Amino acid sequence: MFFAKISQHLTTPITSSPANGAGLQLELLSTLFNTVPPSAVARYNILLAILRVIRTSSNFEVLKPQLKNLDSWLKEWDVDEEHERRLFLALADVASEAGESDRAYQYLVRALRTIPSDEASDREAQHLSLRALKSALTHPSHFDFEDLNSLDSIIDLKNSNPTYFELLEIFTSETLDEFNDFNESHSGWIEKEKLDSDALHRKMRLLTLCSLAASAHQTRSLPYSDIAIALQIPAEDVEMWVIDVIRAGLVEGKLSQLNQTFLIHRCTYRVFGENQWREVDVRLNTWKNSLRGVLEVIRQQKAEFAMQRDQEAREIEAKVNGATAGGGGGGGGGYRNRGPRSDQAPRLVETDADSKIS
């Protein structure tokens, strides 16, 4: 019952050792954490204290190797959703200040998932939702917004913050044209919300190129001219943007400077809906028909091979039978025609009773 208070006192800066104070605090708290039984809820309060020290001392690298155990810890402690949310937010703050934007966003989304549906419109839920949405929009390598669209608190932004929700829809499934229309109809709003306009435009161009590649799945090629029009860029900049979208992992392919086309090998669907399921169905049916054709060819080849094998077996059997029959007749004739051997005496043959030997 005293661990929470003890942990709080241990987070107080050690004024007698400013240089090594944070290290001593982390050592004390870590020893305390490891001493407490793994299933004890006291570990939860100790971990929060460790996070407070790490945040003030910028020692996130010390904690990173242990974060792989976080899920097992939460399972052992069996804390409620409110306590989980508090811990995830503390981790998000520590990671954000340490420059670990990917981890910070992941913990922020996990915190949002702990909010019950009946609390999705609460002030805290809306505040966290806007924080997560801004992080996703401005993050240079975050392109999948489906993880946000499935959250009740994000969906509730349609009522509480319709402008942000409209922007989310554009980045989820629309193209650069719709984004430009949004800017025209909400002039100065992006700057007012302190969002990076250049970063948003860059991400929107990459997402537009991704959608363009997905729509060209049948021909598997995109002319440079189409890319330049869709991205609203000069023709000489097309290859640079294609290289950027490949580096982002949204599309795989290669450039054909001779034909002025981008040959698409694979592309990511921004939204996987009814049309995409239809395409999967068509591809599966095509694959199934191809496999049926392959199986039919294999059956025919097996049948032909069996017939050929039987024919060869019959021919071999006929040859063996013919050789056996011919060898028996020739041997008997040769034995009857053989003359007397030189080491045998001539035999006397009597022709009639009056015959005499002279």
SULTAMO-V98298 format. One record per residue. N is the residue number from 1. RES is the residue in one small letter. OMEGA is omega as a letter, one per 40 degrees, with the letter a starting at -180 (none if undefined). BURIAL is # if it has 16 or more other ideal C-beta (glycine too) atoms within 10 Angstrom, else .. D_FIRST is the distance of its C-alpha to the first C-alpha in Angstrom with 2 decimals. Layout:
N/RES/OMEGA/BURIAL/D_FIRST + N/RES/OMEGA/BURIAL/D_FIRST
//
This chain:
1/m/a/./0.00 + 2/f/a/./3.80 + 3/f/a/#/5.79 + 4/a/i/./7.13 + 5/k/i/./8.36 + 6/i/a/./9.60 + 7/s/i/#/11.30 + 8/q/i/./12.83 + 9/h/a/./14.26 + 10/l/i/#/15.65 + 11/t/i/#/17.59 + 12/t/a/./19.51 + 13/p/i/./23.04 + 14/i/a/./24.11 + 15/t/a/./27.24 + 16/s/i/./28.59 + 17/s/a/./29.14 + 18/p/a/./29.98 + 19/a/a/./31.65 + 20/n/a/./29.04 + 21/g/a/#/25.90 + 22/a/i/#/24.88 + 23/g/i/./25.62 + 24/l/i/./23.51 + 25/q/a/#/20.52 + 26/l/i/#/21.00 + 27/e/i/./21.49 + 28/l/a/#/18.29 + 29/l/i/#/16.21 + 30/s/i/./18.32 + 31/t/i/./17.82 + 32/l/i/#/14.06 + 33/f/a/#/14.53 + 34/n/i/./17.05 + 35/t/a/./15.19 + 36/v/i/#/12.35 + 37/p/a/./13.98 + 38/p/a/./15.92 + 39/s/a/./14.69 + 40/a/i/./10.94 + 41/v/i/./9.97 + 42/a/i/#/7.95 + 43/r/i/#/11.63 + 44/y/a/#/12.45 + 45/n/i/#/10.72 + 46/i/i/#/12.23 + 47/l/i/#/15.48 + 48/l/i/#/15.66 + 49/a/i/#/15.39 + 50/i/i/#/18.11 + 51/l/i/#/20.19 + 52/r/i/#/20.14 + 53/v/a/#/21.42 + 54/i/a/#/23.95 + 55/r/a/#/25.22 + 56/t/a/./25.98 + 57/s/i/./27.48 + 58/s/i/./29.38 + 59/n/a/#/28.18 + 60/f/a/#/28.04 + 61/e/i/./30.18 + 62/v/a/./27.40 + 63/l/a/#/25.26 + 64/k/a/./28.18 + 65/p/a/./28.66 + 66/q/a/./25.10 + 67/l/i/./25.39 + 68/k/a/./27.35 + 69/n/a/./24.18 + 70/l/a/./22.54 + 71/d/i/./23.74 + 72/s/i/./22.66 + 73/w/a/#/19.11 + 74/l/i/./18.96 + 75/k/a/./20.49 + 76/e/a/#/18.01 + 77/w/i/#/14.95 + 78/d/i/./16.95 + 79/v/a/#/15.76 + 80/d/a/./18.07 + 81/e/i/./20.99 + 82/e/i/./19.58 + 83/h/i/#/16.79 + 84/e/a/#/19.56 + 85/r/i/#/21.84 + 86/r/i/./19.53 + 87/l/i/#/19.28 + 88/f/i/#/23.05 + 89/l/i/#/23.95 + 90/a/i/#/22.09 + 91/l/i/#/24.01 + 92/a/i/#/27.18 + 93/d/a/#/26.94 + 94/v/a/#/26.46 + 95/a/a/#/29.29 + 96/s/i/#/31.52 + 97/e/i/./31.34 + 98/a/a/#/32.05 + 99/g/i/./35.17 + 100/e/a/#/33.99 + 101/s/i/#/35.33 + 102/d/i/./35.56 + 103/r/a/#/31.90 + 104/a/i/#/30.92 + 105/y/i/#/33.07 + 106/q/i/#/31.75 + 107/y/i/#/28.10 + 108/l/i/#/29.33 + 109/v/i/#/31.19 + 110/r/i/#/28.24 + 111/a/i/#/26.24 + 112/l/a/#/29.21 + 113/r/i/./29.28 + 114/t/a/#/25.89 + 115/i/i/#/27.43 + 116/p/a/./28.68 + 117/s/a/./32.39 + 118/d/i/./32.03 + 119/e/a/#/30.15 + 120/a/a/#/32.69 + 121/s/i/./34.44 + 122/d/a/./31.46 + 123/r/i/./31.59 + 124/e/a/./28.71 + 125/a/i/#/30.36 + 126/q/i/#/33.72 + 127/h/i/./32.49 + 128/l/i/#/30.96 + 129/s/i/#/34.13 + 130/l/i/#/36.41 + 131/r/i/#/34.43 + 132/a/a/#/34.75 + 133/l/i/#/38.39 + 134/k/i/./39.34 + 135/s/a/#/37.77 + 136/a/a/#/39.72 + 137/l/a/#/42.94 + 138/t/a/./42.97 + 139/h/a/./41.67 + 140/p/a/./44.81 + 141/s/i/./44.20 + 142/h/a/#/42.60 + 143/f/a/#/45.33 + 144/d/a/./43.77 + 145/f/i/#/42.51 + 146/e/i/./42.14 + 147/d/i/#/38.40 + 148/l/a/#/38.15 + 149/n/a/./40.74 + 150/s/a/./38.72 + 151/l/a/#/35.74 + 152/d/a/#/35.79 + 153/s/i/#/34.60 + 154/i/i/#/37.44 + 155/i/a/#/39.96 + 156/d/i/#/38.99 + 157/l/i/#/40.22 + 158/k/i/./43.69 + 159/n/a/./43.22 + 160/s/a/#/40.99 + 161/n/a/#/42.49 + 162/p/a/./45.76 + 163/t/i/./47.05 + 164/y/a/#/44.15 + 165/f/i/#/44.46 + 166/e/i/#/48.20 + 167/l/i/#/47.61 + 168/l/i/#/45.21 + 169/e/i/./47.94 + 170/i/a/#/50.48 + 171/f/i/#/48.41 + 172/t/a/./47.68 + 173/s/a/#/51.29 + 174/e/a/#/53.84 + 175/t/a/#/56.00 + 176/l/i/#/56.97 + 177/d/i/./59.47 + 178/e/i/#/56.84 + 179/f/i/#/54.62 + 180/n/i/./57.58 + 181/d/i/./58.28 + 182/f/i/#/54.68 + 183/n/i/#/55.14 + 184/e/a/./58.38 + 185/s/i/./57.02 + 186/h/a/./53.88 + 187/s/i/./55.49 + 188/g/a/./53.12 + 189/w/a/./49.98 + 190/i/i/#/48.77 + 191/e/i/./49.23 + 192/k/i/./47.53 + 193/e/i/./44.41 + 194/k/i/./44.51 + 195/l/a/./45.13 + 196/d/a/./47.25 + 197/s/a/./50.58 + 198/d/i/./52.06 + 199/a/i/./49.10 + 200/l/i/#/49.31 + 201/h/i/#/53.06 + 202/r/a/./52.75 + 203/k/a/#/50.21 + 204/m/i/#/52.36 + 205/r/i/#/55.42 + 206/l/i/#/53.71 + 207/l/i/#/52.52 + 208/t/i/#/56.04 + 209/l/i/#/57.57 + 210/c/i/#/55.16 + 211/s/i/#/56.33 + 212/l/i/#/59.92 + 213/a/i/#/59.60 + 214/a/i/#/58.09 + 215/s/a/./60.99 + 216/a/a/#/63.47 + 217/h/a/./62.22 + 218/q/a/./65.67 + 219/t/i/./67.79 + 220/r/i/./65.12 + 221/s/i/./66.56 + 222/l/i/#/66.14 + 223/p/i/./68.96 + 224/y/a/#/68.10 + 225/s/i/./69.71 + 226/d/i/#/67.31 + 227/i/a/#/64.29 + 228/a/i/#/65.73 + 229/i/a/./66.32 + 230/a/a/#/62.90 + 231/l/i/#/61.02 + 232/q/a/./63.50 + 233/i/i/./64.15 + 234/p/a/./67.33 + 235/a/a/./68.73 + 236/e/i/./68.33 + 237/d/a/./64.52 + 238/v/a/#/64.13 + 239/e/i/./63.61 + 240/m/a/./60.89 + 241/w/i/#/58.89 + 242/v/i/#/59.46 + 243/i/i/./58.13 + 244/d/a/./55.03 + 245/v/i/#/54.36 + 246/i/i/#/54.81 + 247/r/i/./52.36 + 248/a/i/#/49.84 + 249/g/a/./50.12 + 250/l/a/#/51.45 + 251/v/i/#/54.96 + 252/e/a/./56.76 + 253/g/i/#/60.48 + 254/k/a/./63.19 + 255/l/i/#/65.57 + 256/s/a/./69.29 + 257/q/a/./71.01 + 258/l/a/./74.39 + 259/n/a/./73.80 + 260/q/i/./71.42 + 261/t/i/#/68.85 + 262/f/a/#/65.26 + 263/l/a/./65.13 + 264/i/i/#/61.88 + 265/h/a/./60.35 + 266/r/i/./56.99 + 267/c/a/#/55.20 + 268/t/i/#/51.86 + 269/y/i/#/51.87 + 270/r/i/#/49.85 + 271/v/i/./49.66 + 272/f/a/./50.15 + 273/g/a/./51.75 + 274/e/a/./54.68 + 275/n/i/./57.28 + 276/q/i/./55.34 + 277/w/i/./54.96 + 278/r/i/./58.73 + 279/e/i/./59.35 + 280/v/i/./57.20 + 281/d/i/./59.22 + 282/v/a/./62.48 + 283/r/i/./61.45 + 284/l/i/./60.31 + 285/n/i/./63.61 + 286/t/i/./65.56 + 287/w/i/./63.72 + 288/k/i/./64.32 + 289/n/i/./68.03 + 290/s/i/./68.28 + 291/l/i/./66.75 + 292/r/i/./69.24 + 293/g/i/./72.06 + 294/v/i/./70.83 + 295/l/i/./70.58 + 296/e/i/./74.11 + 297/v/i/./75.49 + 298/i/i/./73.82 + 299/r/i/./75.34 + 300/q/i/./78.78 + 301/q/i/./78.55 + 302/k/i/./77.53 + 303/a/i/./80.44 + 304/e/i/./82.90 + 305/f/i/./81.67 + 306/a/i/./82.11 + 307/m/i/./85.63 + 308/q/i/./86.57 + 309/r/i/./85.29 + 310/d/i/./87.30 + 311/q/i/./90.39 + 312/e/i/./90.13 + 313/a/i/./89.71 + 314/r/i/./92.85 + 315/e/i/./94.83 + 316/i/i/./93.86 + 317/e/i/./94.79 + 318/a/i/./98.15 + 319/k/i/./98.97 + 320/v/i/./98.15 + 321/n/i/./100.35 + 322/g/a/./103.22 + 323/a/i/./103.18 + 324/t/a/./103.28 + 325/a/a/./106.26 + 326/g/a/./108.31 + 327/g/a/./107.76 + 328/g/a/./109.18 + 329/g/a/./112.64 + 330/g/a/./113.44 + 331/g/a/./112.82 + 332/g/a/./115.40 + 333/g/a/./118.19 + 334/g/a/./117.74 + 335/y/a/./118.07 + 336/r/a/./121.43 + 337/n/a/./123.01 + 338/r/i/./122.33 + 339/g/i/./125.54 + 340/p/i/./126.34 + 341/r/a/./124.73 + 342/s/a/./127.03 + 343/d/i/./126.34 + 344/q/i/./127.62 + 345/a/i/./131.38 + 346/p/a/./133.23 + 347/r/i/./133.58 + 348/l/i/./137.12 + 349/v/i/./137.55 + 350/e/a/./140.52 + 351/t/i/./141.96 + 352/d/a/./144.67 + 353/a/a/./146.62 + 354/d/a/./149.63 + 355/s/i/./147.62 + 356/k/i/./148.13 + 357/i/a/./146.75 + 358/s/none/./149.31
//
